[in-house]
């Protein structure tokens, strides 16, 4: 009898286990970078400055041995980086893993955003006049390969995609979503937190400190698209901005 009871218990169907809902991401407020320190290597306010005096980590040069984002996460021993997960999800998961406050996460945050810029160059290339680099991007988006640079510029100009999506697609297996209107792309990018750091303006004088390692890629700067209507557009989006074409707005922010 006891054996029969054990057998019946063993073959009894297991109850359906519901997947636990994902914990909401805590809204974090990272300290903004001091622009004076960024461009000049020093700040007149010194220790009393309420902005972050950011000095980029000494990462490998332009010829990376591996993906820059993976090298970034490799700096944090004890964190099990999942390469198939979205970049920003992994960064915020790491913040929670180490229990960082917003202040403690500020320096990694700024270096993480530089790693994303370097990742774009690593994956798609740096030279906007190299047709092979455009082939990589077109393939990722799901477009036929262009036969000339002129065709690449013409076809890509009206395409609205999130550049972080393009970087993540080969890792997550998710197709790159295309948007019919700028408003849809803007809403998606902000809600999903998939935004590149703003490109810096030209410094007024030579910086004495470490040279900022951002936006050296002409290809990335050409692909930047405005996604809000707040600030002056600083990208070189294949000849200009589409702001003002739909809603009459005249200013933007690039990504």
C-alpha positions as CSV (number, residue, x, y, z in Angstrom):
1,X,0.0,0.0,0.0
2,X,2.8,2.4,0.9
3,X,4.5,1.8,-2.4
4,X,1.3,2.5,-4.3
5,X,0.8,5.7,-2.4
6,X,4.3,6.9,-3.1
7,X,3.8,6.0,-6.8
8,X,0.5,7.9,-7.0
9,X,2.2,10.9,-5.3
10,X,5.1,10.8,-7.8
11,X,2.9,10.8,-10.9
12,X,0.6,13.4,-9.6
13,X,0.7,16.5,-11.8
14,X,2.6,19.4,-10.3
15,X,0.7,22.6,-9.6
16,X,1.2,25.4,-12.1
17,X,3.8,27.8,-10.8
18,X,3.2,31.4,-11.8
19,X,6.2,33.4,-12.8
20,X,6.9,36.2,-10.3
21,X,6.4,39.7,-11.7
22,X,9.6,41.5,-12.3
23,X,10.4,44.0,-9.5
24,X,9.9,47.6,-10.8
25,X,13.2,49.4,-11.5
26,X,13.9,52.0,-8.8
27,X,14.0,55.5,-10.2
28,X,17.5,56.7,-9.7
29,X,18.9,60.2,-9.8
30,X,22.6,60.2,-10.9
31,X,24.7,63.3,-10.3
32,X,25.1,65.3,-13.5
33,X,28.6,65.8,-14.9
34,X,30.3,69.1,-14.4
35,X,30.6,70.7,-17.9
36,X,33.4,73.0,-16.8
37,X,35.5,70.1,-15.4
38,X,34.6,68.1,-18.5
39,X,36.1,70.6,-21.0
40,X,38.8,72.3,-18.9
41,X,40.0,69.6,-16.6
42,X,39.3,71.8,-13.5
43,X,36.4,73.5,-11.9
44,X,36.4,77.0,-10.3
45,X,34.0,75.8,-7.6
46,X,36.3,73.0,-6.5
47,X,34.9,70.7,-3.8
48,X,31.9,72.9,-3.4
49,X,30.6,72.0,-6.9
50,X,27.4,70.1,-6.8
51,X,28.1,68.4,-10.1
52,X,30.2,65.2,-10.7
53,X,33.8,65.7,-11.6
54,X,34.0,62.8,-14.0
55,X,37.3,61.3,-15.1
56,X,36.8,58.3,-17.5
57,X,38.4,55.0,-16.5
58,X,41.5,54.0,-18.4
59,X,39.9,51.5,-20.7
60,X,41.7,49.8,-23.7
61,X,42.4,51.9,-26.7
62,X,40.4,51.9,-29.9
63,X,41.3,48.3,-30.8
64,X,39.3,46.4,-28.3
65,X,39.9,42.7,-27.7
66,X,36.2,42.2,-26.8
67,X,33.0,44.1,-26.7
68,X,33.4,47.3,-24.6
69,X,30.2,46.7,-22.7
70,X,31.4,43.3,-21.6
71,X,34.7,44.8,-20.6
72,X,32.9,47.4,-18.6
73,X,30.9,44.8,-16.6
74,X,34.0,42.6,-16.2
75,X,35.4,45.4,-13.9
76,X,32.8,44.4,-11.3
77,X,33.9,41.2,-9.7
78,X,31.0,39.2,-8.2
79,X,28.4,40.4,-10.7
80,X,27.2,37.8,-13.1
81,X,26.7,39.8,-16.3
82,X,24.1,38.2,-18.6
83,X,25.1,39.0,-22.2
84,X,21.7,38.2,-23.6
85,X,19.9,40.8,-21.4
86,X,19.4,44.5,-22.4
87,X,22.3,46.8,-21.4
88,X,20.4,49.2,-19.2
89,X,18.6,46.3,-17.4
90,X,21.9,44.8,-16.6
91,X,23.4,48.1,-15.3
92,X,20.4,48.7,-13.0
93,X,20.5,45.0,-11.9
94,X,24.2,45.5,-11.0
95,X,23.3,48.6,-8.9
96,X,20.8,46.6,-7.0
97,X,23.2,43.6,-6.7
98,X,25.8,45.7,-5.0
99,X,23.3,47.8,-3.1
100,X,24.7,51.1,-4.5
101,X,23.2,54.4,-3.6
102,X,22.7,56.9,-6.4
103,X,25.9,58.7,-5.4
104,X,27.9,55.4,-5.4
105,X,26.5,54.5,-8.8
106,X,27.2,57.8,-10.5
107,X,30.8,57.1,-11.6
108,X,29.9,53.6,-13.0
109,X,26.9,55.2,-14.7
110,X,29.0,57.7,-16.6
111,X,31.6,55.1,-17.6
112,X,28.8,52.8,-18.7
113,X,27.4,55.4,-21.1
114,X,30.9,55.8,-22.6
115,X,31.1,52.0,-23.0
116,X,27.9,52.2,-25.0
117,X,29.4,54.7,-27.4
118,X,32.5,52.5,-27.7
119,X,30.3,49.5,-28.3
120,X,28.6,51.2,-31.2
121,X,32.0,51.8,-32.9
122,X,33.1,48.2,-32.1
123,X,30.0,46.7,-33.6
124,X,29.2,48.9,-36.6
125,X,32.5,50.8,-37.2
126,X,33.7,54.3,-37.0
127,X,34.0,55.6,-40.6
128,X,30.7,56.9,-42.1
129,X,32.2,56.7,-45.6
130,X,32.8,53.0,-45.3
131,X,30.0,51.2,-47.2
132,X,30.6,47.9,-45.3
133,X,29.7,49.7,-42.0
134,X,26.4,50.7,-43.5
135,X,25.9,47.1,-44.6
136,X,26.1,46.0,-41.0
137,X,23.5,48.5,-39.8
138,X,21.1,47.8,-42.7
139,X,21.4,44.0,-42.0
140,X,20.7,44.6,-38.3
141,X,17.6,46.7,-39.1
142,X,16.4,44.3,-41.7
143,X,16.9,46.4,-44.8
144,X,18.5,45.3,-48.1
145,X,22.1,46.3,-48.4
146,X,22.8,49.6,-50.2
147,X,25.0,49.5,-53.2
148,X,26.5,53.0,-52.6
149,X,27.0,55.5,-49.9
150,X,24.5,57.8,-51.6
151,X,21.8,55.1,-51.5
152,X,22.7,54.3,-47.8
153,X,22.2,58.0,-46.8
154,X,19.0,58.3,-48.8
155,X,17.4,55.1,-47.4
156,X,18.5,55.6,-43.8
157,X,17.5,59.3,-43.6
158,X,13.8,58.6,-42.8
159,X,14.3,55.4,-40.8
160,X,13.4,55.8,-37.1
161,X,15.0,53.2,-34.9
162,X,16.5,53.2,-31.4
163,X,20.3,52.9,-31.6
164,X,20.5,50.9,-28.4
165,X,18.0,48.5,-29.9
166,X,20.4,48.1,-32.8
167,X,23.3,47.2,-30.5
168,X,21.2,44.8,-28.4
169,X,19.5,43.0,-31.2
170,X,22.2,40.4,-31.8
171,X,22.4,39.6,-28.1
172,X,18.7,39.6,-27.1
173,X,17.5,38.1,-30.4
174,X,14.8,40.8,-30.6
175,X,14.2,42.5,-34.0
176,X,14.9,46.2,-34.2
177,X,11.6,48.1,-34.0
178,X,10.9,50.8,-36.6
179,X,8.7,53.8,-35.9
180,X,6.5,55.7,-38.3
181,X,6.7,59.0,-36.4
182,X,9.3,60.8,-34.2
183,X,6.8,60.9,-31.3
184,X,6.6,57.1,-31.2
185,X,10.4,56.7,-31.1
186,X,10.8,59.4,-28.5
187,X,8.2,57.8,-26.2
188,X,9.7,54.4,-26.6
189,X,13.3,55.5,-26.0
190,X,12.5,57.4,-22.8
191,X,10.1,54.8,-21.4
192,X,12.6,52.0,-22.1
193,X,15.6,54.1,-21.0
194,X,17.5,53.5,-24.2
195,X,19.3,56.8,-24.8
196,X,22.9,57.6,-25.7
197,X,24.7,60.4,-23.8
198,X,24.6,63.8,-25.5
199,X,27.5,64.6,-27.8
200,X,29.7,67.4,-26.3
201,X,30.0,70.8,-27.9
202,X,33.4,72.1,-28.9
203,X,35.4,73.3,-25.9
204,X,36.3,77.0,-25.7
205,X,39.8,76.2,-24.6
206,X,42.1,73.2,-24.6
207,X,41.3,70.8,-21.8
208,X,44.1,70.2,-19.3
209,X,42.7,67.0,-17.9
210,X,41.9,63.6,-19.5
211,X,40.5,63.8,-23.0
212,X,36.9,62.7,-23.1
213,X,36.4,59.5,-25.0
214,X,33.0,60.2,-26.5
215,X,31.6,60.5,-30.0
216,X,34.8,60.0,-31.9
217,X,32.8,57.9,-34.3
218,X,31.6,59.9,-37.3
219,X,29.2,57.1,-38.1
220,X,27.5,57.3,-34.7
221,X,27.2,61.1,-34.8
222,X,25.6,60.8,-38.2
223,X,23.1,58.3,-36.9
224,X,22.1,60.4,-33.9
225,X,18.5,61.5,-34.1
226,X,16.6,64.1,-32.0
227,X,14.0,62.5,-29.8
228,X,12.6,65.5,-27.8
229,X,11.8,69.1,-28.4
230,X,13.7,70.7,-25.6
231,X,17.4,71.4,-26.6
232,X,19.4,72.5,-29.6
233,X,20.0,69.6,-32.0
234,X,23.8,68.8,-32.1
235,X,23.8,65.7,-34.3
236,X,24.6,65.5,-38.0
237,X,21.6,63.3,-38.9
238,X,22.3,62.7,-42.6
239,X,21.8,66.4,-43.5
240,X,19.7,67.8,-40.7
241,X,16.7,67.4,-38.4
242,X,13.1,66.5,-39.1
243,X,11.9,68.7,-36.2
244,X,9.3,71.2,-37.2
245,X,8.0,68.9,-40.0
246,X,5.2,67.5,-38.0
247,X,4.2,69.5,-34.9
248,X,5.9,72.9,-35.6
249,X,8.5,72.4,-32.9
250,X,11.9,73.8,-33.6
251,X,14.3,72.4,-30.9
252,X,15.4,69.0,-29.9
253,X,17.7,66.7,-28.1
254,X,19.9,64.2,-29.9
255,X,20.8,60.7,-29.1
